[in-house]
Amino acid sequence: MKVSKMLLATGVVLSAGVFLSACGKSSSSTTTYSYVYASDPDSLNYLTTNRATTSDVITNLVDGLLENDEYGNLVPSLAESWTVSQDGLTYTYKLRKDAKWFNVDGEEVANVKAQDFVTGLKYVADQKSEALYLIQDSISGLDAYVKGDEKDFSKVGVKAVDDYTVQYTLTRPEPYWNSKTTNNILFPVNEEFLKSKGKDFGSVDPSSILYNGPFLLKSLTSKSSMEFVKNPNYYDKDKVSLEHVKLTYYDGSDQESLIRNFSDGAYSGARLYPNTSGFAAVKKKYADNILYSPQDATSYYFNFNFNRQSYNHTSKTSDDQKNATKEAVLNKDFRQAVNFALDRTSYGAQSNGKDGATKLLRNTLVPPTFVQIGDQTFGQVVASKLVNYGTEWANIDLTDAQDAYYNPEKAKARFAKAKEALESKGVQFPIHLDLPVDQADKVSIQWASSVKQSIESTLGAENVVIDLQKISVDDLNNITYFANTAAQKDYDFYTGGWSADYQDPSTYLDTLNVNNGASLQNFGFEPGQDMDKMKELGLDTYTKMLEEANAETTDVKVRYEKYADAQAWLLDSGIIMPTISGGGSPSVSKSKPFSRAYSLVGIKGSGFNFKYTKLRSEIVTTKEYEEAKKKWQEKTLESNKKAQEELADHIEKK
């Protein structure tokens, strides 16, 4: 899933991964959650939008077929049971009969029925949803319908068998299909309501959608606040402890406001910033309560814009400088030089301080432990394959929480090769790289300044200059996160990121598939259009590797091996430069540790899902958290194993 701005990644959100920070309006409240959020949603249309700013809200308002428990297992939600055919192609879900649609005032509108899922998928296809990449090739007939080759939607592999039975037919077996159902693109919608709203469906207005989930959205004011209240008629209301949730907009300008409000009782949790002037006092006061959240499934990286078309925010003064940058970023040695020159430990220290600088570092796009290949992690296999690309990768360690890449000697050697090749083409130095940053967000400015310092000091400012473009948050969003075309991406160098949609390496690696990659616009390319430019980078070769991996549907080990090949190619290419993950940040909390839904994929185990959140009146101690973490890890292994064994019970008998 396309993740939101970096502030959400490692700054504000306390509940990344399994760290469950919740907070009350006062120190004694255990039913009200009050904290902050960092980016306004630009839409509530959960069927067409694939931004975390939308899903972070929708996860509390609308349910799908399945959801996640606190151990990451898939459990019933709107579907009370499911079966799969022996050939793995047909999934049948029996819906619960007590699930209802409600309006924003909590008034019952209709029952949730199987046809709502059919209506949702047709709308998704007709509106060309941003998340179509997730299911277009999965559901039988959907690709042909989306492309216009098939006009009859009834030929698409979804149908309402009866009012409370919905069935999907796939193009090929996908053992991870059920994990896709926790993504909002497969959520239901009431057809009558959808037609009544027309183009206003899913606008940034609480009344623009219907609700079948645990909360109702009572108010949403841009750059101010959003408020949720418990849905009193929710079918699973007994599992919802919170009565009220209030999130206040936070722009990152006053880092100490979080712990200040926590200490004053306004918040019952706070992200800590070790580099602030008052942190010494905070550390002394809360010495026994500082917690570091585990790293989660969101991976961030730096990337270049290889086909920049907009220059509204730039320090470049001539076409020669623009062309020089374009030539430089197309040079693999130049990209590798920048990668080896980026001091990620210093980068991490800007938000986490010296003690926690490495706790959020990530060196791969697919998290290294996301899947296992035999007795090795995915990251270990990628490392073994990366060595084949050159001696610079010898003994590479791709595990989390350490910097695998920073090496000034390697950086200078690679740059020397790049400079020689570029000068032979008439390229003039230094190469200028525009890096935009939110002028009000102190952590983001510190991050960007760290990048500038490490790259320029390693490669020499006479060779490479990082030009920080300090602009408003609205301008930044418009040229990055909310930009709808590659042409609107107005930068040379910026951060990208992705969080898993389903439990397979393809969920990350397919984002750079030349035909439909969901992240390609961030690199300056339109999917399926800028083929010559992408071929120049070798992304056509990369795409063939993805296709070979995806074609392997019988042997999961071979499948993962092939995806490891693709990840190794991508890292060697320098097209992405992994930096950090979500999570790994210090905080204090009043939440019962590990009480809420957890998942590495989909939106039902996200940091903003409040359904199972349980609050306590006392601050969690570090000792309590670590003990709870150990028990949770043991229980997770046990319950995951049991869930895996029970999968056989869902296969239809002959």
C-alpha positions in Angstrom: 0.0 0.0 0.0 1.1 3.5 -0.8 2.2 4.9 2.6 1.8 8.3 3.9 4.3 11.0 4.6 7.5 10.2 6.4 6.2 11.9 9.6 3.8 9.1 10.0 6.4 6.5 9.4 8.8 7.1 12.2 7.6 10.3 13.9 4.1 10.4 15.2 2.4 7.0 15.0 3.0 5.1 18.2 1.3 1.9 17.2 3.4 0.8 14.3 3.5 -3.0 13.9 2.6 -4.5 17.3 3.3 -1.6 19.6 -0.1 -0.6 20.8 0.0 2.8 22.3 -3.3 4.1 23.2 -4.2 7.1 25.3 -7.0 8.6 27.3 -8.3 12.1 27.7 -7.2 12.0 31.2 -4.9 9.8 33.2 -7.8 7.8 34.6 -9.8 7.3 31.3 -9.8 3.8 29.8 -12.5 4.4 27.2 -11.2 7.5 25.3 -8.2 7.6 23.0 -6.7 11.0 22.4 -3.6 11.5 20.3 -2.5 13.0 17.0 -2.4 12.4 13.3 -0.1 13.9 10.7 -1.8 13.9 7.3 -5.4 14.7 6.3 -7.2 12.2 4.1 -8.0 13.7 0.7 -10.8 11.1 0.2 -13.0 8.6 2.1 -13.6 6.6 -1.1 -12.1 3.4 0.2 -12.8 1.6 -3.1 -10.8 3.8 -5.4 -8.1 5.3 -3.1 -5.0 3.4 -2.1 -3.4 6.0 0.2 -2.7 5.2 3.9 -4.3 8.6 4.8 -7.6 7.1 3.7 -7.2 3.5 4.9 -6.0 4.7 8.4 -9.5 6.2 8.8 -11.5 3.5 6.9 -10.0 0.6 8.9 -12.2 1.7 11.9 -15.4 2.4 9.8 -15.9 -0.4 7.3 -15.3 -4.1 7.7 -14.5 -6.7 5.0 -14.8 -10.4 4.8 -11.9 -11.2 7.2 -9.8 -9.4 9.8 -6.7 -10.0 12.0 -6.5 -11.0 15.6 -3.7 -9.9 18.0 -1.4 -12.6 16.7 -1.8 -11.8 13.0 -4.1 -14.7 12.2 -7.0 -14.2 9.8 -10.3 -14.5 11.6 -14.0 -14.0 10.6 -15.3 -10.5 10.2 -18.3 -10.1 7.8 -17.7 -13.6 6.7 -18.5 -16.1 9.5 -16.9 -19.0 7.5 -15.2 -19.7 4.2 -14.1 -22.6 2.0 -11.8 -23.1 -1.0 -12.1 -25.5 -3.8 -9.5 -28.3 -4.1 -7.9 -26.6 -7.2 -7.5 -23.4 -5.1 -9.5 -21.3 -7.6 -12.8 -20.8 -6.0 -13.3 -19.1 -2.6 -16.8 -19.1 -1.0 -17.7 -16.9 2.0 -20.8 -17.3 4.1 -21.8 -13.9 5.5 -23.1 -13.2 9.0 -26.7 -12.1 9.0 -26.4 -9.5 11.8 -24.1 -7.1 10.0 -25.8 -3.8 9.1 -25.1 -0.6 7.2 -25.5 2.5 9.2 -25.4 6.2 8.3 -23.2 8.7 10.1 -25.8 9.2 12.8 -25.8 5.5 13.6 -29.2 4.9 12.0 -29.7 1.5 10.4 -29.9 1.6 6.6 -29.7 -2.0 5.3 -28.3 -5.4 5.9 -24.8 -6.2 4.5 -25.4 -8.7 1.7 -23.4 -10.6 -0.8 -24.4 -8.3 -3.6 -22.6 -5.5 -1.8 -19.3 -7.2 -2.6 -20.3 -7.6 -6.2 -21.3 -4.0 -6.4 -18.0 -2.9 -4.8 -15.9 -4.8 -7.3 -17.8 -3.5 -10.3 -17.4 0.0 -9.0 -13.7 -0.6 -8.4 -13.2 -1.7 -12.0 -15.4 1.0 -13.6 -13.6 3.7 -11.6 -10.2 2.3 -12.3 -9.2 2.1 -8.6 -5.7 3.0 -7.6 -5.4 -0.4 -6.0 -6.5 -2.5 -9.1 -2.9 -3.8 -9.3 -3.8 -5.9 -6.2 -6.6 -7.9 -7.8 -6.8 -7.2 -11.6 -4.8 -10.3 -12.5 -6.1 -12.4 -9.6 -9.9 -12.5 -10.2 -11.1 -14.4 -13.3 -12.2 -12.1 -16.1 -11.4 -8.8 -14.2 -8.4 -7.9 -16.4 -10.4 -8.3 -19.6 -13.3 -6.2 -18.1 -10.9 -3.4 -16.9 -9.2 -3.2 -20.3 -12.6 -3.1 -22.1 -12.1 -6.5 -23.9 -15.1 -7.8 -22.0 -18.2 -5.6 -21.5 -20.3 -8.0 -19.5 -19.4 -7.8 -15.8 -21.2 -11.0 -15.0 -18.3 -12.7 -16.7 -16.0 -11.5 -13.9 -15.2 -14.0 -11.2 -17.4 -12.7 -8.4 -21.0 -13.5 -7.7 -23.7 -13.4 -5.0 -24.7 -17.1 -4.8 -27.5 -16.0 -2.5 -28.1 -13.0 -0.1 -25.5 -14.2 2.3 -23.0 -16.1 0.2 -20.4 -14.4 -2.0 -18.0 -16.3 -4.2 -14.7 -15.4 -6.0 -13.1 -17.3 -8.8 -9.4 -16.8 -9.4 -7.3 -17.0 -12.5 -4.7 -19.1 -10.7 -4.2 -20.5 -7.2 -3.1 -17.8 -4.7 -2.4 -19.3 -1.2 -2.3 -15.8 0.1 -5.7 -14.7 -1.4 -7.5 -14.4 2.0 -5.0 -11.9 3.2 -6.0 -9.7 0.2 -9.5 -9.5 1.6 -8.3 -7.3 4.5 -7.6 -4.5 1.9 -10.3 -1.9 1.3 -10.5 -2.5 -2.5 -12.4 -5.7 -1.7 -14.7 -4.1 0.9 -18.5 -4.0 0.2 -20.7 -1.0 -0.7 -24.5 -0.6 -0.6 -25.6 -0.1 -4.2 -28.6 2.1 -3.5 -26.5 4.5 -1.3 -23.7 4.5 -3.9 -26.1 5.6 -6.6 -27.7 8.2 -4.4 -24.3 9.9 -3.7 -23.0 9.8 -7.2 -19.6 11.6 -7.5 -19.9 12.7 -3.9 -19.5 9.1 -2.6 -16.4 9.0 -0.5 -15.8 12.8 -0.4 -14.1 14.2 2.7 -17.4 14.3 4.6 -18.5 11.7 7.2 -21.9 11.5 5.6 -20.5 10.5 2.2 -20.2 6.8 3.2 -22.1 4.1 5.1 -20.6 2.3 8.1 -20.6 -1.4 9.0 -17.6 -1.3 11.3 -16.8 -0.6 15.0 -16.8 3.2 14.8 -18.6 6.1 13.3 -16.7 9.2 12.0 -18.4 12.1 13.8 -16.2 14.9 12.5 -13.3 15.6 10.3 -11.7 19.1 10.1 -8.7 19.6 7.9 -5.5 20.4 9.8 -7.5 20.4 13.0 -9.0 17.1 14.2 -11.0 13.9 13.5 -13.3 12.2 16.0 -14.7 8.7 16.1 -17.4 7.3 18.4 -18.2 3.7 19.0 -20.9 2.2 16.8 -23.5 1.1 19.4 -25.2 -1.3 17.1 -22.0 -2.9 15.6 -22.4 -6.7 15.4 -19.1 -7.2 17.3 -19.5 -4.3 19.8 -18.6 -6.4 22.8 -15.0 -6.6 21.6 -14.7 -2.8 21.3 -13.5 -1.2 24.5 -13.1 2.4 23.4 -16.2 4.7 23.4 -14.5 7.7 21.8 -11.4 8.5 19.7 -10.1 12.0 19.1 -7.0 12.7 16.9 -5.6 16.2 16.7 -3.6 17.4 13.8 0.2 17.6 14.4 2.5 19.3 11.9 5.8 18.3 13.5 6.9 21.8 14.4 6.7 21.4 18.2 8.1 18.0 19.0 8.0 18.4 22.7 4.2 19.1 22.6 3.6 15.3 22.5 5.3 14.5 25.8 4.1 17.7 27.3 0.5 16.8 26.6 1.1 13.3 27.9 2.5 14.7 31.2 -0.5 17.1 31.5 -3.0 14.2 31.0 -4.2 15.3 27.6 -2.6 12.3 26.0 -1.9 8.9 27.5 0.9 8.1 25.0 3.6 10.1 23.4 6.3 9.6 20.8 9.6 10.8 22.2 12.3 12.8 20.4 15.7 12.3 22.0 17.2 15.3 20.2 15.0 17.9 21.7 16.4 20.2 24.4 14.1 18.9 27.1 14.7 15.2 26.5 17.2 14.8 29.3 14.5 15.7 31.8 12.0 13.4 30.0 14.5 10.6 30.1 15.1 11.1 33.8 11.4 11.3 34.6 10.3 8.3 32.5 13.5 6.2 32.8 11.5 3.0 33.6 8.8 3.6 30.9 10.6 4.2 27.6 9.6 1.6 25.0 10.9 1.0 21.5 8.2 -0.3 19.1 9.2 -3.3 16.9 9.9 -2.5 13.3 6.9 -3.1 11.1 6.2 -4.1 7.5 6.5 -0.6 6.0 9.8 -0.1 4.1 11.1 3.3 3.1 13.8 4.2 0.6 15.3 7.1 -1.4 14.9 7.1 -5.1 15.6 9.4 -8.0 13.2 11.0 -10.4 14.5 9.6 -13.7 12.2 11.6 -16.0 11.6 14.9 -14.2 9.3 17.3 -16.0 8.3 19.9 -13.4 10.7 22.5 -12.1 8.6 24.8 -9.9 10.7 24.0 -6.8 14.4 23.9 -7.8 17.8 25.5 -7.3 18.8 24.8 -10.9 19.5 27.8 -12.9 20.0 26.4 -16.4 19.0 23.6 -18.8 22.5 22.4 -18.7 22.2 21.7 -14.9 18.8 19.9 -15.5 20.3 17.7 -18.2 23.4 17.0 -16.2 21.2 15.6 -13.3 19.2 13.5 -15.7 22.4 12.0 -17.2 23.9 11.4 -13.8 21.0 9.5 -12.2 20.8 7.2 -15.3 24.4 6.1 -14.5 24.5 3.0 -12.3 27.9 3.9 -10.7 26.5 7.3 -9.8 23.5 5.8 -8.1 25.6 3.2 -6.2 28.0 6.0 -5.1 25.1 7.9 -3.6 23.8 4.8 -1.9 27.2 4.0 -0.3 27.6 7.7 0.7 24.3 7.8 2.6 25.0 7.5 6.4 21.8 5.8 7.6 22.9 5.7 11.2 23.1 9.5 11.2 19.8 9.6 9.4 18.1 7.4 12.0 19.6 9.5 14.8 17.8 12.6 13.7 14.5 11.1 14.9 15.6 8.5 17.4 18.7 10.0 19.0 22.1 8.3 19.3 20.9 5.4 21.4 18.1 4.4 19.1 19.7 5.5 15.8 19.8 2.0 14.3 16.6 0.6 15.7 14.6 1.6 12.7 17.1 0.9 9.8 16.1 -1.4 7.0 18.2 -2.6 4.1 15.7 -4.2 1.8 12.4 -3.4 0.2 10.8 -6.7 1.3 11.5 -6.9 5.0 14.2 -9.5 5.6 12.0 -11.8 7.7 8.8 -11.3 5.7 8.9 -14.9 4.5 11.1 -18.0 5.1 12.9 -19.9 2.3 13.7 -23.3 3.9 15.8 -22.6 7.0 16.8 -19.1 5.8 15.1 -15.8 5.9 14.3 -14.0 2.7 17.0 -11.4 3.5 19.7 -14.0 4.0 18.9 -15.5 0.6 18.9 -12.1 -1.1 22.3 -11.4 0.4 23.7 -14.6 -1.0 22.5 -13.7 -4.4 23.7 -10.1 -4.2 27.3 -11.2 -4.0 27.0 -12.5 -7.6 26.8 -8.9 -8.8 30.2 -7.8 -7.6 32.8 -7.9 -4.9 31.4 -4.7 -3.4 28.6 -6.9 -2.0 30.9 -9.5 -0.3 29.8 -10.3 3.3 26.7 -8.0 3.0 24.4 -8.2 5.9 20.8 -7.3 5.1 19.3 -7.8 8.6 17.3 -4.9 10.1 18.5 -2.4 12.7 22.0 -1.9 11.2 23.4 0.0 8.2 24.4 -2.4 5.4 25.5 0.2 2.9 27.4 3.2 4.3 31.0 2.9 3.1 32.8 6.1 2.0 35.6 4.2 0.3 33.1 2.3 -1.9 31.2 5.5 -2.5 34.3 7.3 -3.8 35.4 4.4 -5.9 32.0 4.2 -7.6 31.8 7.9 -8.0 35.2 8.1 -9.7 34.0 5.6 -12.4 30.7 7.6 -12.8 32.4 10.9 -13.1 34.8 9.7 -15.8 31.9 8.3 -17.9 29.7 11.3 -17.4 32.5 13.8 -18.2 33.1 11.9 -21.5 29.5 12.9 -22.4 30.2 16.5 -21.6 28.4 16.6 -18.2 29.5 19.4 -16.0 29.9 19.1 -12.2 28.6 19.5 -9.6 25.4 17.5 -10.0 22.5 19.3 -8.3 19.8 17.1 -6.7 16.6 18.9 -5.5 15.3 17.3 -2.3 11.9 18.8 -1.1 11.1 19.0 2.6 8.2 20.2 4.8 9.5 23.6 6.1 7.4 23.2 9.3 8.5 19.7 10.2 11.6 19.7 12.3 12.4 16.0 12.1 12.0 16.0 8.3 14.4 19.0 8.0 16.9 17.2 10.3 16.6 14.1 8.1 17.1 16.0 4.9 20.0 17.9 6.4 21.6 14.7 7.4 21.3 13.3 3.9 22.9 16.5 2.5 25.7 16.4 5.0 26.7 12.7 4.5 26.5 12.7 0.7 28.3 16.0 0.2 31.0 15.3 2.7 31.7 11.8 1.2 31.5 12.6 -2.5 32.5 16.3 -2.2 30.3 19.3 -2.7 32.3 20.1 -5.8 30.8 16.9 -7.2 27.3 16.5 -5.8 25.1 19.1 -4.1 21.8 18.2 -2.3 19.6 21.3 -2.7 17.0 21.3 0.1 13.7 22.8 -1.2 11.9 23.9 2.0 8.2 24.3 1.1 4.8 24.2 2.8 3.2 20.9 3.6 0.5 21.5 1.0 3.0 22.2 -1.7 5.1 19.2 -0.7 2.1 16.8 -0.8 1.0 18.2 -4.2 4.4 17.4 -5.8 4.9 14.1 -4.0 2.2 12.0 -2.2 -0.9 13.5 -3.7 0.6 14.0 -7.2 -1.5 12.0 -9.7 0.9 11.9 -12.6 4.6 11.4 -13.1 4.8 14.8 -14.6 3.7 16.4 -11.3 6.5 14.8 -9.3 8.7 17.9 -8.8 12.0 16.6 -7.4 15.2 14.8 -8.2 15.6 12.9 -5.0 13.0 11.9 -2.5 11.6 9.2 -0.2 9.3 6.5 -1.3 7.8 3.7 0.7 5.5 0.7 0.6 3.6 -1.5 3.1 2.4 -5.0 2.4 -1.0 -5.7 0.9 -0.7 -9.5 1.2 1.7 -12.2 2.4 3.9 -12.7 -0.6 7.1 -10.9 -1.7 5.4 -9.7 -4.9 3.4 -7.2 -2.8 6.5 -5.1 -2.6 8.5 -6.0 -5.7 5.6 -5.6 -8.2 5.5 -1.9 -7.4 8.2 -1.4 -10.0 6.8 -3.7 -12.7 7.0 -1.7 -15.9 3.4 -2.6 -16.9 1.5 -1.7 -13.8 3.9 -0.8 -11.0 2.1 1.3 -8.3 5.2 3.2 -7.4 6.5 4.0 -10.9 5.2 7.6 -11.0 7.5 8.4 -8.1 10.4 7.5 -10.3 9.1 9.7 -13.2 7.4 6.9 -15.2 3.8 6.2 -16.2 3.1 2.5 -16.0 3.0 0.8 -19.4 3.9 4.1 -21.3 7.5 5.2 -20.7 8.9 1.8 -21.8 12.1 3.1 -23.6 13.1 5.1 -20.5 12.4 2.2 -18.1 14.3 -0.1 -20.4 17.3 2.2 -20.2 17.4 1.5 -16.5 16.9 -2.3 -17.0 13.4 -2.4 -15.5 12.3 -4.5 -18.4 14.8 -7.2 -17.2 13.5 -6.8 -13.7 9.9 -7.2 -14.8 10.8 -10.5 -16.6 12.3 -11.7 -13.3 9.0 -10.8 -11.6 7.0 -12.6 -14.2 9.1 -15.8 -13.9 8.6 -15.7 -10.1 4.9 -15.1 -10.3 4.5 -18.0 -12.8 5.7 -20.4 -10.1 2.6 -21.4 -8.2 3.3 -25.0 -7.1 6.6 -24.7 -5.2 6.6 -21.8 -2.7 10.3 -22.2 -2.0 11.2 -21.9 -5.7 8.8 -18.9 -6.0 10.5 -17.1 -3.1 14.0 -17.9 -4.5 13.0 -16.2 -7.7 11.7 -13.2 -5.9 14.9 -13.0 -4.0 16.7 -12.9 -7.3 14.6 -9.9 -8.3 15.2 -8.1 -4.9 19.0 -8.6 -5.3 18.9 -7.1 -8.8 16.9 -4.1 -7.6 19.4 -3.5 -4.7 22.4 -3.7 -7.0 20.8 -1.4 -9.6 20.7 1.5 -7.1 17.2 2.3 -8.4 16.1 2.2 -4.7 18.2 2.9 -1.7 16.5 1.4 1.4 16.8 3.4 4.6 14.3 2.7 7.4 11.1 0.9 8.4 8.0 2.0 10.3 8.3 1.4 14.0 11.5 1.3 15.9 10.8 4.5 17.7 10.8 5.5 21.4 7.7 6.4 23.3 5.7 6.1 26.5 2.2 4.5 26.7 -0.8 3.7 28.8 -2.0 0.9 26.5 -2.2 -2.8 27.4 0.7 -4.1 25.3 -0.1 -6.3 22.3 -3.8 -6.1 22.9 -5.0 -4.9 19.5 -5.1 -6.4 16.0 -1.7 -7.1 14.4 -0.8 -7.8 10.8 2.0 -7.2 8.4 -0.4 -6.9 5.5 -3.8 -5.3 4.7 -5.4 -2.5 6.8 -7.0 -4.5 9.6 -3.8 -4.7 11.6 -2.7 -1.2 11.0 -1.5 1.2 13.6 -4.7 3.2 13.4 -7.1 0.3 13.9 -8.7 0.8 17.3 -11.2 -2.1 17.5 -9.4 -4.2 20.1 -7.4 -1.4 21.8 -7.5 -1.7 25.6 -6.4 1.1 27.8 -5.0 1.1 31.4 -4.7 3.9 33.9 -1.0 3.3 34.6 2.0 4.0 32.4 3.4 0.8 31.0 6.9 0.1 32.3 9.8 -1.1 30.1 9.9 -4.4 32.1 6.1 -5.0 31.6 6.4 -4.3 27.9 9.3 -6.7 27.4 7.6 -9.4 29.4 4.4 -9.0 27.4 6.4 -8.9 24.2 8.1 -12.3 25.0 4.7 -13.9 25.8 3.2 -12.4 22.7 6.0 -13.7 20.5 5.6 -17.2 22.0 1.8 -17.2 21.6 2.1 -15.9 18.1 4.2 -18.8 17.0 1.9 -21.2 18.7 -1.3 -19.7 17.3 0.1 -19.2 13.8 1.1 -22.8 13.6 -2.3 -23.9 14.7 -4.0 -21.6 12.2 -1.8 -23.1 9.4 -2.7 -26.6 10.4 -6.4 -25.7 10.4 -6.3 -24.4 6.8 -7.0 -28.0 5.6 -10.4 -27.8 7.2 -11.4 -25.1 4.8 -10.8 -27.2 1.6 -14.0 -28.4 0.1 -14.4 -32.2 0.2 -14.9 -34.2 -3.0 
